[in-house]
């Protein structure tokens, strides 16, 4: 799975999170419980339900595994990601990320429409106007990762 963060944070970028070849560790489960309040036996259910805090926790784990977040700063990283706009964090299966590159480019080029005065008026209206497409992304993340964590 690939975690894509594009929320004007210090962590913006794409990060690999392969839970099949690198299963969750005790530290990972601690991060998940601390950040999302999800216990190990509730992981699959919360993932399938699209729990946003779990998405944040998995993003922190991806950042930790990529060397971007030291162990002792995972709570700070979660706070930074929680401050990003809803929809700024996506997850995609590796096959989907390769097969659907325009989706990643769409995130990067969140420019206002030429005749969209509301979009260019303020960032608040841009967020609400584009929330439908970002909402699809959040709903999309649940089923993508539903097989993850079984290894």
N, C-alpha and C positions, 0 to 999 in steps of 0.2 A: 504494500500500500504506500502511496505517496501522500504526504501532508503538504499542502500548499498554503502558505501564510502570506497574505497581501493586505495588510491593514495598517500600513504606515508605522510599523513597529521596528525595533532593532532586530527582530527575528525574521523579517520578510524573506521568503525564498521557498524552495521545494526541498523537502526532507524525506528520506526513505525510512519506512517503518515496516520491517519484515518480521512479523510475529510468528511466521511458520519456521523460518530458519533460525531466528533468535527469539525464542518464547519469552513470555513475561517473566521477570525476575521478582524476587521479594521486594526489591527497591521499587520496581515498576508498580507492583500492587500497592505499595505504601503511597506512592505518588497518586495513584488512581483513587485510593480511599481518602487521602488528605484533600485532594483538589475537587473530586467529584462526589465523595461520600458513597462510592459504590464499592461493595465488598466483592471478593473474588467470585463467589457463587452467583452474584447478580450481574456479572460483567456482560454476558451474552444478551440478557434481557435489556439492560440499559443501552447497549450498543444498538440492538434492533429497534429500540424506541427512539433513537436519535438524541440521547441525552447530551445536551450541549456542554455541560461540565466535563463529561467523559471525553468529548472531543477535545476540550482544552487539555485535559490530563494526557491524552495520547499525543497531542502536539508537544507537550512538555517532554514526554518520554522520547519522542523523535529528536527534539532539540538536544536533550541530554546525550543520546546515543551518537549524535553527530558532533559532539564536543562543543556545542554552542552554549550550554548551560552547565555550570558546575553543580555537583550534587547538592551542596548546601544552599543553592540559590533557586531551587525548583519552584518554591512558593512565589518568589519575586517574578519569575518567568510567567507563571500562571496569572499573576495579577496584571502583567503587561498584556498578555493575550486577552484577558477578560475585558480590558479597556478598548480593544479593537472592535470595530463595527461587526454586528452579526452578519455572517456571510463572508467575512474576511479570511476565514479558515475553511479550507476544503480538504476532503480526502478522496482519493481515487485509487482503484485497483491499478496495478502496473499496466495491465493490458489496456485498460480504458485510457490511461494517461498517454500511452503511445498511440492509440487509435483515435483519440480526440484532442489533438493539440490545440485547435482553435479555442477550446474551453479555457485552457490556461492563458492564452493570449487575450481572451475576452476579459479576464480578471485584470491583467496588466493595463489594458487600454480602456479604462473606465472614464473615457472622455465624454463631455456633454454632447447631446445631439445638436446638430446645426440649428434647428428651429425649436429647440426645447428651452424656452426662457425659464421655466420652472427649474430645470436641472441646473442651469448655470447661476440661478439666483442665490442659492446657498447650499452648503454641503448637507444640511439637514434634509432639504427637499430632494436632493440627489439620492440620499440613502433611502428615503421612503419610496421614491419612484422606482428604484432598482431593487427594492426588497423582494419583489415577486421572483425575479430570477435568482437572487441569492437564497430565498426561501426554498426554491427547488433544489438548490445545491445542498442545503442542510438536510432536507428530506432524503436526498439522494445518498448521503453518506451512510445512513443506517444500513440499508441493504448491501451496500458495497462491502462493508466490513463484517457482515454477519457471520462469515466463516472463520474469521480471525480469532485467535486465542484458543483454538481447538488443539494446537500442537504442544 
